[in-house]
């Protein structure tokens, strides 16, 4: 005879097994399950002629979720390329795969997320793009062409050469061409190991009219000869800006608006503010939200060329607190100026009706007129 106790155990085991089967079935149907076992490699080969844009767009349109799209050859772009999500775009190498804007094409952008092109109010699906060159051909075009426009979350842009764009090299935006703003978030992307040079506007531009494009990683990039800022973040909340080498840029090297749990670390800024003028340029310029603390640590900000007459330079600065009390730790940075008396190494200012609490220690500054200036609403501490 089977005991009641044993019978109860068997019933419990049966129930648990049924629940496990149901859970496995639910996972199999979830959007995170592996449903692309039949994903393929799609090859698009360019011929350096006016049909290349059609060739690339046709290959992308004919692909399926999970496919890897291999782009090879010199691609002459007479119209923009639309990048569908849930795909990987890969060139043979930066020199082996070159996507160049045709002379006098004057396109608004060369490559963009499908959700941007369709003026969607929701962010696009993730994609990766790597190992190729995007050349806007600014010497033979007059439009402010952007190189790569990202309107997708969890997207990765790596090992790219983006050059000669009269607009920005890489634009991450929450706003589409007709002005539609995202109603959800666009987070967790990566821009890494790229070389972005000769942009007419910004090297990397984060355009965010709301609080949408947050928590990205911008790491290990070389950004040179931007007409304005090398890195311009309208929303720096949750961003990790690390180990970028910035030089020869006309404006501010790193502009980071709305610091909120932000890390700006280990960047090498060789010079900045090359455009001169009767204004002030910054190596690092941040404004702060009155909530989560941020860090500016281990950066090297130098000025090797002669500075422009009549221009002021601030090497590392917090210029404003946007509300409440802002908290920022500024430690272990190295500043070497060009010896102008008008220059300031560290500049901290909160503004009226708000407070900025700065932990500032272990920094080195030389060859500037003023090592540190403190404005209104600022409390300085050496930390613990």
C-alpha positions as CSV (number, residue, x, y, z in Angstrom):
1,X,0.0,0.0,0.0
2,X,1.2,3.5,-0.9
3,X,1.2,5.9,2.0
4,X,-0.7,9.1,1.9
5,X,2.5,11.0,2.5
6,X,4.1,9.4,-0.6
7,X,1.0,10.0,-2.7
8,X,1.2,13.7,-1.7
9,X,4.8,13.9,-2.8
10,X,4.0,12.4,-6.2
11,X,1.2,14.8,-6.7
12,X,3.5,17.7,-5.8
13,X,6.1,16.4,-8.2
14,X,3.6,16.2,-11.0
15,X,2.4,19.8,-10.4
16,X,6.0,21.1,-10.4
17,X,6.8,19.2,-13.6
18,X,3.7,20.7,-15.3
19,X,4.7,24.2,-14.1
20,X,8.2,23.7,-15.5
21,X,6.7,22.6,-18.9
22,X,4.5,25.7,-19.0
23,X,7.5,28.0,-18.1
24,X,9.6,26.4,-20.8
25,X,6.8,26.9,-23.3
26,X,6.4,30.6,-22.3
27,X,10.1,31.2,-22.7
28,X,10.1,29.6,-26.1
29,X,7.4,32.1,-27.2
30,X,9.0,35.1,-25.6
31,X,10.7,37.9,-27.6
32,X,14.0,37.0,-25.9
33,X,14.0,33.4,-27.1
34,X,16.3,32.2,-29.9
35,X,13.9,32.2,-32.9
36,X,16.5,32.8,-35.6
37,X,18.0,29.4,-36.1
38,X,17.5,29.9,-39.8
39,X,19.4,33.2,-39.9
40,X,21.6,33.6,-43.0
41,X,24.5,35.6,-44.3
42,X,23.4,38.1,-47.0
43,X,26.1,39.5,-49.2
44,X,25.8,42.9,-50.9
45,X,28.6,43.7,-53.4
46,X,29.0,47.3,-54.6
47,X,30.3,48.3,-58.0
48,X,31.3,51.9,-57.4
49,X,28.4,53.2,-59.5
50,X,25.0,54.9,-59.2
51,X,23.2,51.6,-58.6
52,X,25.0,50.8,-55.3
53,X,22.4,52.4,-53.1
54,X,19.7,50.3,-54.7
55,X,21.8,47.2,-54.3
56,X,22.4,47.8,-50.6
57,X,18.8,48.7,-49.8
58,X,17.5,45.7,-51.7
59,X,19.8,43.3,-49.9
60,X,18.6,44.8,-46.5
61,X,14.9,44.8,-47.4
62,X,15.2,41.1,-48.6
63,X,16.9,40.0,-45.4
64,X,15.3,38.5,-42.3
65,X,15.6,39.1,-38.5
66,X,18.9,37.7,-37.3
67,X,20.7,37.9,-40.7
68,X,24.2,39.1,-41.1
69,X,24.6,41.5,-44.0
70,X,28.1,41.5,-45.5
71,X,28.9,44.7,-47.5
72,X,31.9,44.6,-49.8
73,X,33.6,47.0,-52.2
74,X,33.4,50.7,-52.9
75,X,29.8,51.8,-52.5
76,X,28.8,55.1,-54.3
77,X,25.7,56.4,-52.4
78,X,23.2,58.5,-54.4
79,X,20.5,57.9,-51.8
80,X,20.5,57.0,-48.1
81,X,20.7,53.5,-46.7
82,X,18.0,52.3,-44.3
83,X,19.2,49.9,-41.6
84,X,16.6,47.4,-40.4
85,X,16.8,46.3,-36.8
86,X,17.6,42.7,-35.5
87,X,20.5,42.5,-38.0
88,X,24.3,42.8,-38.2
89,X,26.0,44.9,-40.8
90,X,29.6,44.1,-41.4
91,X,32.3,45.3,-43.9
92,X,35.5,43.5,-44.8
93,X,37.6,46.2,-43.2
94,X,37.7,50.0,-43.0
95,X,39.7,50.1,-46.3
96,X,38.0,47.2,-47.9
97,X,34.4,48.5,-47.5
98,X,33.8,52.2,-48.2
99,X,30.4,53.8,-48.4
100,X,30.9,57.2,-50.0
101,X,28.4,59.9,-50.8
102,X,28.3,60.6,-54.6
103,X,29.4,64.0,-55.8
104,X,26.6,66.6,-55.5
105,X,24.2,64.1,-54.0
106,X,23.7,66.4,-51.0
107,X,21.9,63.8,-48.8
108,X,20.7,64.6,-45.3
109,X,22.4,61.4,-44.0
110,X,24.1,58.3,-45.4
111,X,22.8,55.5,-43.1
112,X,20.0,55.6,-40.6
113,X,17.8,53.4,-38.4
114,X,14.5,52.4,-40.1
115,X,12.6,53.9,-37.2
116,X,14.2,57.3,-38.0
117,X,13.4,57.0,-41.7
118,X,9.7,56.1,-41.0
119,X,9.3,58.9,-38.4
120,X,8.4,56.4,-35.7
121,X,7.5,57.5,-32.2
122,X,9.1,54.4,-30.8
123,X,12.7,53.4,-30.8
124,X,14.0,50.9,-33.4
125,X,15.1,47.4,-32.8
126,X,18.8,46.8,-32.0
127,X,21.4,46.3,-34.7
128,X,25.2,46.3,-35.0
129,X,27.4,47.9,-37.6
130,X,31.1,47.5,-37.8
131,X,34.3,47.3,-39.9
132,X,33.7,49.8,-42.6
133,X,34.1,53.4,-43.7
134,X,31.4,56.0,-44.0
135,X,32.6,59.0,-46.1
136,X,30.3,61.9,-46.6
137,X,32.6,63.4,-49.2
138,X,32.2,67.0,-47.9
139,X,34.6,68.5,-50.5
140,X,32.1,67.6,-53.3
141,X,28.8,68.2,-51.4
142,X,27.3,71.3,-49.8
143,X,24.6,69.7,-47.5
144,X,25.1,69.2,-43.8
145,X,25.1,65.4,-44.2
146,X,25.2,63.2,-41.1
147,X,27.2,60.0,-41.4
148,X,25.3,57.5,-39.3
149,X,22.0,58.2,-37.6
150,X,21.0,55.9,-34.7
151,X,17.3,55.9,-33.6
152,X,17.5,52.4,-32.1
153,X,18.2,51.0,-28.6
154,X,20.9,48.4,-27.6
155,X,22.7,49.3,-30.9
156,X,26.4,49.0,-31.4
157,X,28.6,51.0,-33.8
158,X,32.2,49.7,-33.6
159,X,35.4,49.8,-35.6
160,X,34.1,52.4,-38.1
161,X,35.9,55.3,-39.9
162,X,33.4,58.1,-40.3
163,X,34.8,61.1,-42.1
164,X,34.2,64.3,-44.0
165,X,30.6,64.9,-42.9
166,X,29.4,68.5,-43.0
167,X,26.8,67.6,-40.3
168,X,27.8,65.2,-37.5
169,X,29.8,62.0,-37.8
170,X,27.4,59.9,-35.6
171,X,24.1,61.3,-34.5
172,X,22.1,59.5,-31.8
173,X,18.7,61.1,-31.7
174,X,15.2,60.9,-30.2
175,X,13.7,63.0,-33.0
176,X,12.9,62.0,-36.5
177,X,13.1,64.1,-39.7
178,X,9.5,65.4,-39.4
179,X,10.0,66.3,-35.7
180,X,8.4,63.3,-34.1
181,X,9.9,62.6,-30.6
182,X,10.2,59.2,-29.0
183,X,7.5,58.2,-26.5
184,X,9.7,55.5,-25.0
185,X,13.4,55.1,-24.2
186,X,16.4,54.6,-26.3
187,X,19.0,53.1,-24.0
188,X,22.0,50.7,-23.6
189,X,23.9,51.4,-26.8
190,X,27.6,51.3,-27.5
191,X,29.8,53.6,-29.7
192,X,33.3,52.2,-29.5
193,X,36.7,52.0,-31.2
194,X,35.7,54.4,-34.0
195,X,37.7,57.1,-35.8
196,X,35.6,60.1,-36.5
197,X,37.3,63.0,-38.3
198,X,36.5,66.2,-40.2
199,X,32.9,66.7,-39.1
200,X,31.4,70.1,-39.9
201,X,29.3,70.0,-36.7
202,X,30.0,67.4,-34.0
203,X,31.9,64.2,-34.0
204,X,29.3,62.5,-31.9
205,X,26.0,64.3,-31.3
206,X,23.3,63.1,-28.8
207,X,20.1,64.9,-29.6
208,X,17.5,64.5,-26.9
209,X,14.6,66.8,-26.5
210,X,13.2,64.7,-23.6
211,X,14.9,62.2,-21.2
212,X,15.2,59.4,-23.7
213,X,18.7,58.7,-24.9
214,X,20.4,57.6,-21.7
215,X,22.8,54.9,-20.3
216,X,25.0,54.5,-23.4
217,X,28.8,53.8,-23.5
218,X,31.0,56.0,-25.6
219,X,34.5,54.5,-25.3
220,X,37.9,54.2,-27.0
221,X,37.1,56.5,-29.9
222,X,39.4,59.0,-31.7
223,X,37.5,62.2,-32.7
224,X,39.5,64.8,-34.6
225,X,39.0,68.1,-36.4
226,X,35.3,68.6,-35.7
227,X,34.1,72.1,-36.7
228,X,32.3,72.5,-33.4
229,X,32.4,70.1,-30.4
230,X,34.0,66.7,-30.5
231,X,31.3,65.2,-28.2
232,X,28.1,67.0,-27.7
233,X,25.6,65.3,-25.3
234,X,22.3,67.1,-24.8
235,X,21.5,64.4,-22.3
236,X,24.4,62.7,-20.5
237,X,22.3,60.9,-17.9
238,X,23.8,57.4,-17.2
239,X,26.4,57.8,-20.0
240,X,29.9,56.3,-19.6
241,X,32.3,58.5,-21.6
242,X,35.7,56.8,-21.3
243,X,39.2,56.6,-22.9
244,X,38.4,58.8,-25.9
245,X,41.2,60.7,-27.6
246,X,40.0,64.1,-28.8
247,X,42.1,66.6,-30.7
248,X,42.0,69.4,-33.3
249,X,38.3,70.3,-32.6
250,X,37.0,73.8,-33.1
251,X,34.8,74.0,-30.0
252,X,34.4,72.3,-26.7
253,X,36.0,68.8,-26.5
254,X,33.2,67.2,-24.3
255,X,29.9,69.0,-23.6
256,X,27.8,66.9,-21.2
257,X,24.4,68.3,-20.3
258,X,22.3,66.9,-17.5
259,X,24.9,64.8,-15.6
260,X,23.0,62.1,-13.7
261,X,25.0,59.1,-12.6
262,X,27.4,59.9,-15.4
263,X,31.1,58.9,-15.7
264,X,33.6,61.0,-17.7
265,X,36.8,59.2,-17.2
266,X,40.3,58.6,-18.7
267,X,39.8,60.8,-21.7
268,X,42.8,62.4,-23.5
269,X,42.0,65.9,-24.7
270,X,45.0,67.2,-26.6
271,X,43.6,70.6,-27.4
272,X,40.2,72.3,-27.9
273,X,38.6,75.6,-28.9
274,X,40.5,76.0,-32.1
275,X,37.8,78.1,-33.7
276,X,38.7,81.0,-31.3
277,X,36.5,84.0,-31.2
278,X,35.2,86.2,-28.4
279,X,33.9,83.4,-26.3
280,X,34.8,80.6,-23.8
281,X,35.7,77.1,-24.8
282,X,35.9,74.1,-22.5
283,X,37.9,70.9,-22.3
284,X,35.0,69.3,-20.4
285,X,31.9,71.3,-19.7
286,X,29.0,69.8,-17.7
287,X,25.7,70.8,-16.2
288,X,24.2,68.7,-13.4
289,X,20.9,67.3,-12.4
290,X,20.0,67.5,-8.7
291,X,19.9,63.8,-8.0
292,X,22.4,61.0,-8.7
293,X,26.1,61.9,-8.3
294,X,28.5,61.9,-11.2
295,X,32.3,61.5,-11.6
296,X,34.9,63.3,-13.7
297,X,38.1,61.3,-13.0
298,X,41.5,60.6,-14.5
299,X,41.2,62.9,-17.6
300,X,44.2,64.5,-19.2
301,X,43.4,67.9,-20.7
302,X,46.2,69.7,-22.5
303,X,46.7,72.6,-24.8
304,X,49.7,72.2,-27.1
305,X,49.1,74.8,-29.9
306,X,49.0,78.5,-29.3
307,X,45.6,79.7,-28.1
308,X,43.6,82.3,-30.0
309,X,43.8,85.9,-28.9
310,X,40.6,87.2,-27.2
311,X,39.4,83.7,-26.4
312,X,39.0,82.3,-22.9
313,X,39.6,78.6,-22.1
314,X,38.3,76.6,-19.1
315,X,39.8,73.1,-18.9
316,X,37.3,71.2,-16.7
317,X,34.1,72.9,-15.6
318,X,30.7,72.4,-14.1
319,X,28.8,75.5,-15.2
320,X,25.3,75.0,-13.9
321,X,23.1,72.9,-11.6
322,X,19.7,72.5,-13.3
323,X,17.7,71.9,-10.1
324,X,18.2,71.1,-6.5
325,X,21.6,70.0,-5.2
326,X,24.1,68.5,-7.7
327,X,26.9,66.1,-6.6
328,X,30.0,65.6,-8.6
329,X,33.4,64.0,-7.8
330,X,36.4,65.5,-9.6
331,X,39.5,63.6,-8.8
332,X,42.8,62.6,-10.4
333,X,42.7,64.8,-13.4
334,X,45.7,66.4,-15.1
335,X,45.6,69.8,-16.7
336,X,48.4,71.4,-18.7
337,X,47.6,74.8,-20.2
338,X,49.3,77.0,-22.7
339,X,50.3,79.7,-20.2
340,X,47.6,82.3,-20.8
341,X,46.7,84.4,-17.8
342,X,43.0,84.4,-18.8
343,X,42.7,80.6,-18.7
344,X,41.2,78.6,-15.8
345,X,42.0,75.1,-14.8
346,X,38.9,74.1,-12.8
347,X,35.7,76.1,-12.9
348,X,32.7,75.3,-10.6
349,X,29.4,77.2,-10.6
350,X,25.9,76.2,-9.5
351,X,23.8,79.3,-10.2
352,X,21.1,81.0,-8.1
353,X,18.6,79.0,-6.0
354,X,20.5,75.7,-6.4
355,X,23.6,74.1,-4.8
356,X,26.6,72.2,-6.2
357,X,28.6,69.9,-3.9
358,X,32.0,69.1,-5.3
359,X,34.5,66.6,-4.1
360,X,37.7,67.8,-5.6
361,X,41.1,66.2,-4.8
362,X,44.2,64.7,-6.3
363,X,44.1,66.9,-9.4
364,X,47.1,68.5,-11.0
365,X,47.1,71.8,-12.9
366,X,49.9,73.8,-14.5
367,X,50.4,76.7,-16.9
368,X,47.1,78.4,-16.5
369,X,46.3,81.8,-15.1
370,X,43.9,80.6,-12.4
371,X,44.1,77.1,-11.0
372,X,40.5,77.0,-9.8
373,X,37.5,79.4,-9.7
374,X,34.4,78.8,-7.6
375,X,31.1,80.6,-8.4
376,X,27.8,80.9,-6.5
377,X,26.2,78.0,-4.6
378,X,29.3,75.8,-4.5
379,X,30.5,73.8,-1.6
380,X,34.0,72.2,-1.9
381,X,35.2,69.1,-0.1
382,X,38.3,66.9,-0.2
383,X,36.2,63.8,0.5
384,X,36.9,61.1,3.0
